[in-house]
Amino acid sequence: MYRRTILRMFGMKLGYNARIRRSVSIDKPWNVTIGDLVIFGDFVVVHASKPVSIGDRSSISQYVMLLTVCGDYKTYGTTKREGAITIEEDCWVATDTVVMPSAHIEQGVVVGARALVDGRLPEWKVCTGEPAVERAERVLYVNEIVAPRDKSISNIEIIIPVRDEEINLPYTLASVMEWADKVWVIDSGSTDKTREIAEAAGAEVICQPWLGYAKQKNWALDNIPLSADWVYFLDADETILPLLKDEMLEISSKPVREISETAFNINRYFIFLGKRIRHCGYYPSWNVRFFKRGKAFYEDRDVHEHMIVYGKIGKLKGHMEHYDRRGLECYIEKHNRYSTIEAREIIIQPEKQGITIDAKFFGNVQERRRWVKQNIYPWLPAKWLFRFFWMFIIRCGILDGVTGFRFCMLVSTYEIFISLKMIEYKKQMAKKQ
């Protein structure tokens, strides 16, 4: 941990959970960019006089040398070569390999031990030699992880609402397909490969035009032929971590009548810029997602809907993880839509329809939040500034460092969007009158 912190202080860009051994030598770290889940073996040497970029999930084995400046082996070192090095996602550079200046290793390449990489290696190939050349196709047996299979009954079914989630969905499916009885993917009109990915993984795909955040989920509960005693709602940018899976399987293995709780709150990690947000009011982040079939549904709200449960709600120790791999552009676009809906909802103040979560100061987490939002928050001046102060100071976002500051600033802009759109909407209503 301290090593990553020091490297970041010197300008190195490190992704989530990148692991670098103590024996690794990195010259000029400010020129190095490393993606998520990258692993460096012992005694790796990185000479970064020019930029070095390593993509997500790549592995750099022991004694590998990444050289952006060195003598040219073709002239026996009498001339100098220099250039940036690019290693794309999902690559494995095996032990004792030397990567020369201007080398470009495309996605999914395996470089064999003691190779010399000079130039570009084509994607998803196995390459060896001095210099390294293509020897074979790299075949990944991904379907063995998520394909249809015979399995013991877990008594849990997963529902995943989706639209254009081809980037996130493979990770979500990989976290549940091995153990869930059935995975239902509710597609609301994807134009990418979302449906194909879900079908190839063995999920049941149902196409349903978009009804709204709460209505879409309630439609799924009313129309899907669920048979398991337990149901879990999972977003397409979330994954279930192993400890949570084990807890749920232990619960679902017991007769349903022996479980006093009707539903369970699940804690969630939020990943921002490749780092888990552990403060800022975003952790702990409890969400009711795991419940007995027929015992829960969603309140009818346009945005930020919560689950209504008929019975006792418990808590589990395990976590799910929220990580939208589509980037900030999609995050900002989504919250632009949310702010429009919320601004109109605040102004119009629709009458309470159906059953919703009550606003109680002494209630549960969701009820307390609803009470504060209805009775205190509307009267605060400069809500965006209060939101930033609340997240960064009161909820200790400062402990998340620079990433925490950036996250608090971004979330605070959401309040600015709401305030400005409320002003605009009021003017539009005044003109109509």
Phi, psi and omega in degrees: 000312182295326180295317178296321179298315180296316180298321177294324178299330179268016171093003179286136180264110185246130178279182182296128173058030172288138185241125182233120181295155181297331184279357180289136179250121181235116178265131181057065184297340180294348177263007187250132175236123183236132182278191182288144171060030176276142180237131173252128176281183182292145171061029171287140178244126178240111177259102192249052172295333173244164183301140174236125182235128180234123186282172183303146171062024177266153181236126177249109187284174185299147176065015174285144178240123176252109189244116176267346175220127178192172175287150182278119181295338180290334179249019179058035174083006181282342175238155184256143175239147176209152181167158181288154178245132178234124174239116185279187185294152170064030179262156174229116176257111188283174190302147174065019179276143174249125179253119186277164177304145178069011178290146178225109179259113185285174188302136171078009183282139169253121178258120184293163183300144175059032177272167174237114183265117180222106182105208185256134175250130186290152187296148175054046176235158170259122186235135177219169173109175179231094002281161183291136176226164181294130178245327184199168175278138174271123182248124177257129179268059182297323184297340177292340181276320191236002185285163177303143186202163172277129183211160176288151183287126178266344181068026179228134172241143184250135175244126182234105173286136184219158165198119180053059184240035183296336180279316184275325192301321180303322179290319179297312180296321180298335182277350185229337189296331184288338188231339181287142177301314180206144177242122181255121177255115182261104185263130183253033174109045180293143177250001178255209184264022183304310183296318180298320179296315181296316180294320179295330180280346180100009178280156174273121183255127177236129179266124180219118178306149187296129180249346189122159187300310181284316183298324180296318180290319178293325175300318179299316180296326183277335191244340179283135179283072180289141179235337179288156180285338184238143182232144178229126174268122183233129175284158184288347177254023179238154174228151177265124182277159189304317182298318178297317178302313182297319179297315182294321178295324177295319179293313185289343180283345181269155173304135188300331181290339180281348180266113183289330180282141176272329181211168182226137171283135179245130177279149187227131169276139177248123181261125179228124183053039176081008183232142175288128175275115185254000179221221174064011185078004179257000173209128000291152180229099186269134180222130176281112182230333188252119189207163177287138181303131177083003185249009182204157174202175183261139175297151185274087175233155181286332182205156180056045181286150177237163183270136174263127185239133175269085180141191184282141179247125178255188178228146175248155182279330183289171185234155160251167184231127178260115182214100178275106184280001179280349174097178185293330182301316179290323179299313182293320178299318180297316182285340170295318177294315181302316184295325177296313180297315184291323178299316179292322180296322180292317184288312184289328182048064183298149178296148181297120181245134179067209183255130176228174177288132178287153176264106183228128179293326181256023179270201178282186185302311182294322180292322177295317178300317181296322179295313179298318182295327183272329190250340182243311189301320182298338185265359181280133173280154178047062185302325180296322180290320177295320180299316179296314180298319180297314184286314189278325183257299185296316181264019167062032175299338179300333180287346175273006173069210182299320179298321177297318178298314180297320180294315180298320178297317181295314180294325179297327179296336177300319178293325176296316178302314182298313182299314181293321180289330174295317178299314180298317183292322178297320179294321178296320179293322179295321179295322180293330180281000000 
